[in-house]
Amino acid sequence: MAPVSLEGVTVVQHPLIQHKLTIMRDKETSIASFRRLLREIAHLLCYEVTRDLELENIPIDTPMQAMEAPALKGKKLVFASILRAGNGLLEGMLDLVPAARVAHIGIYRDHETLEPVEYYFKAPSNLEDRLVIVVDPMLATANSATAAIDKLKERGANRIRFLCLLAAPEGVERFRNAHPDVPVFTAAIDSHLNEKGYIVPGLGDAGDRMYGTK
């Protein structure tokens, strides 16, 4: 099944993604299974978010003869993980693109104000010359994602994509208003946010379900 494109948003409706996502939503799914499924879905989402990467032909020697063959063009990609839950997607992304550079952005959501609080930022150099793919399983209020991309742009990033597992309509709207130049890739857009800022029906707190915390 081909991806469905909205304005600036691609919902990847591949049957394998949707099947695995259903299992992840189930509150009875174990921590180990949740973590494994997130990594597997990351493989499939990574395929879509990198679909249009530019190629160039390079000379190689096969066992049979010399030839020109396609390879990725330009500087290495950067995967930027919004800690801590972003690491669940990051691991699967690195399975497919092991040479990618990695940025870590430490931002948590204050459960009283729902506002982002930054505590860590470490990124590769020359962000202005690289495609940066920001990963976080949930686009809920979009406060953390918006703040993370603000920081990346301050450091020179100008080609950015955002990849998540689930999104809320409120988060998509806020994110697109804040960063209309940053396309969003997600497996699903759910119904709404509840009064605590959680996606409904959602799957709960992705970080807690990955790491067995409360």
FENZINOR-V359075 format. One record per residue. N is the residue number from 1. PHI is phi in radians with two decimals (* if undefined). PSI is psi in degrees with one decimal (NA if undefined). OMEGA is omega in radians with two decimals (NA if undefined). Layout:
((N	PHI	PSI	OMEGA) (N	PHI	PSI	OMEGA))
This chain:
((1	*	130.0	-3.08) (2	-1.30	153.7	3.08) (3	-1.07	149.8	3.07) (4	-1.78	125.1	-3.09) (5	-1.82	126.3	2.95) (6	-1.79	-170.6	3.13) (7	-1.25	104.5	3.12) (8	1.33	3.3	-3.08) (9	-2.29	129.7	3.05) (10	-1.96	118.6	3.06) (11	-1.69	114.6	-3.05) (12	-1.53	104.6	-3.01) (13	-1.75	32.6	3.12) (14	-1.06	136.6	-3.10) (15	-0.98	-38.3	3.14) (16	-1.15	-38.3	3.10) (17	-1.11	-47.4	-3.09) (18	-1.13	-38.1	3.10) (19	-1.11	-48.6	-3.14) (20	-1.15	-36.7	3.12) (21	-1.11	-39.1	3.10) (22	-1.04	-43.5	3.12) (23	-1.12	-39.2	3.13) (24	-1.14	-34.2	3.14) (25	-1.16	-31.1	-3.07) (26	-1.09	124.0	-3.08) (27	-1.17	-16.0	3.13) (28	-1.48	-8.1	-3.14) (29	-1.15	133.5	-3.06) (30	-1.25	163.5	3.09) (31	-1.03	-46.9	-3.11) (32	-1.06	-43.4	-3.14) (33	-1.19	-40.6	3.13) (34	-1.03	-46.0	-3.12) (35	-1.12	-43.7	-3.13) (36	-1.14	-42.9	-3.13) (37	-1.14	-38.2	3.11) (38	-1.10	-41.3	3.12) (39	-1.12	-41.1	3.13) (40	-1.15	-42.9	3.10) (41	-1.12	-35.5	3.11) (42	-1.02	-37.5	3.08) (43	-1.00	-47.2	-3.06) (44	-1.25	-38.3	3.10) (45	-1.21	-37.0	3.11) (46	-1.06	-38.1	3.10) (47	-1.00	-41.6	-3.10) (48	-1.32	-42.7	-3.05) (49	-1.24	-18.8	3.13) (50	-1.87	12.0	-3.02) (51	-1.00	-35.0	-3.02) (52	-1.86	22.9	3.10) (53	-1.05	143.8	-3.09) (54	-1.36	140.8	3.14) (55	-2.03	157.9	2.98) (56	-2.46	151.7	3.13) (57	-1.47	135.3	3.10) (58	-2.20	151.8	3.13) (59	-1.39	133.1	3.04) (60	-2.43	166.6	3.04) (61	-2.02	117.2	2.99) (62	-1.45	172.6	3.05) (63	-1.06	-15.1	-3.06) (64	-1.78	-40.3	-3.06) (65	-2.96	171.1	3.01) (66	-1.34	149.5	3.11) (67	-2.76	167.3	2.97) (68	-1.78	127.4	-3.08) (69	-2.35	151.1	-3.07) (70	-1.31	140.7	3.06) (71	-2.51	158.7	-3.14) (72	-1.06	138.8	-3.09) (73	-1.75	146.9	3.02) (74	1.55	-173.2	-3.10) (75	-1.23	159.6	-3.11) (76	-1.04	146.5	3.05) (77	-1.10	158.5	2.96) (78	-2.07	127.0	2.96) (79	-1.76	121.4	-3.11) (80	-1.90	112.4	-3.10) (81	-1.65	126.7	3.01) (82	-1.49	111.3	-3.06) (83	-1.18	147.7	0.02) (84	-1.77	-23.9	-3.02) (85	-1.15	-25.6	3.14) (86	-1.03	-25.2	-3.13) (87	-1.12	-25.1	3.10) (88	-1.13	-39.2	3.05) (89	-1.33	-38.2	-3.10) (90	-0.97	-44.3	-3.09) (91	-1.06	-41.5	3.11) (92	-1.20	-36.5	3.11) (93	-1.11	-42.2	-3.13) (94	-1.20	-24.5	3.04) (95	-1.03	-38.2	-3.10) (96	-1.52	-33.0	-3.09) (97	-2.24	71.2	-3.02) (98	-1.13	-19.3	-3.13) (99	-1.50	-3.6	-3.11) (100	-1.09	147.0	2.99) (101	-1.40	158.9	-3.07) (102	-2.25	133.4	2.99) (103	-1.95	145.0	3.05) (104	-2.10	129.3	-3.12) (105	-2.15	113.6	-3.12) (106	-1.60	104.1	3.11) (107	-2.41	129.5	3.03) (108	-2.14	157.5	-3.12) (109	-1.67	121.4	3.06) (110	-1.14	120.9	-3.02) (111	-1.25	-12.4	3.07) (112	-1.53	-49.7	-3.07) (113	-1.66	-15.7	-3.05) (114	1.13	11.4	-3.14) (115	-1.57	152.3	-3.12) (116	-1.37	143.0	3.06) (117	-2.15	119.6	-3.12) (118	-1.54	137.1	3.08) (119	-2.32	-6.4	-3.12) (120	-2.81	141.4	3.04) (121	-2.65	121.5	3.11) (122	-2.53	121.3	-3.05) (123	-2.41	156.2	3.06) (124	-1.14	167.1	3.09) (125	-1.42	171.3	3.06) (126	0.99	42.8	3.12) (127	-1.08	-27.4	-3.12) (128	-1.16	-18.6	-3.12) (129	-1.77	6.7	-3.02) (130	-2.21	150.3	2.93) (131	-1.40	127.0	-3.12) (132	-1.93	123.0	3.09) (133	-1.93	112.7	-3.11) (134	-1.55	132.9	-3.08) (135	-2.17	134.6	3.05) (136	-2.79	129.4	-3.05) (137	-1.02	-33.1	-3.00) (138	-2.12	129.9	2.95) (139	-1.90	88.3	-3.04) (140	-1.68	-91.3	3.06) (141	-1.31	-20.0	-3.08) (142	1.30	4.3	-3.13) (143	-1.10	-47.5	-3.12) (144	-1.16	-44.7	-3.12) (145	-1.10	-42.7	3.13) (146	-1.11	-44.0	3.14) (147	-1.13	-40.3	3.14) (148	-1.08	-43.1	-3.12) (149	-1.26	-32.6	3.00) (150	-0.96	-45.9	-3.11) (151	-1.14	-41.4	3.14) (152	-1.14	-40.4	3.11) (153	-1.16	-36.0	3.08) (154	-1.07	-29.5	3.13) (155	-1.57	5.8	3.02) (156	1.88	-7.2	-3.13) (157	-1.10	132.2	3.13) (158	-2.31	-3.9	3.01) (159	-2.19	102.6	-3.01) (160	-2.28	141.9	2.98) (161	-2.26	150.0	3.14) (162	-2.05	129.7	-3.09) (163	-2.13	127.5	3.11) (164	-2.45	167.2	3.11) (165	-1.50	-48.6	-3.13) (166	-2.26	148.1	3.07) (167	-2.36	151.5	3.00) (168	-1.81	147.7	3.13) (169	-0.98	-37.8	3.14) (170	-1.12	-40.4	3.13) (171	-1.18	-41.9	3.12) (172	-1.05	-45.0	-3.11) (173	-1.10	-46.0	-3.12) (174	-1.14	-43.4	-3.13) (175	-1.08	-46.0	-3.11) (176	-1.16	-32.8	3.08) (177	-1.19	-39.0	-3.10) (178	-1.33	-39.6	-3.06) (179	-2.36	70.8	-3.10) (180	-1.14	-15.3	3.14) (181	-1.52	-2.4	-3.08) (182	-1.89	109.0	3.11) (183	-1.23	150.4	-3.11) (184	-1.98	135.1	3.04) (185	-2.11	130.0	-3.10) (186	-2.60	160.2	3.09) (187	-1.51	-23.0	-3.12) (188	-2.86	148.4	2.95) (189	-1.95	113.6	-3.05) (190	-1.45	-170.8	-2.98) (191	-1.24	-55.8	-3.01) (192	-2.96	177.0	2.99) (193	-1.72	144.0	3.03) (194	-1.52	-176.6	-3.06) (195	-1.14	-17.3	3.11) (196	-1.68	3.8	3.11) (197	1.43	18.7	3.09) (198	-1.68	146.6	3.12) (199	-1.27	135.0	3.11) (200	-2.10	131.9	0.01) (201	-1.26	-26.3	2.98) (202	1.03	-153.2	3.10) (203	-2.59	17.1	-3.09) (204	1.51	-159.6	3.12) (205	-1.47	115.4	-3.05) (206	-1.08	-41.5	3.14) (207	-1.09	-44.3	3.13) (208	-1.11	-40.3	-3.10) (209	-1.30	-24.9	3.06) (210	-1.31	-39.2	-2.95) (211	-1.98	0.6	3.07) (212	1.26	32.0	3.12) (213	-1.89	173.0	3.12) (214	-2.11	NA	NA))
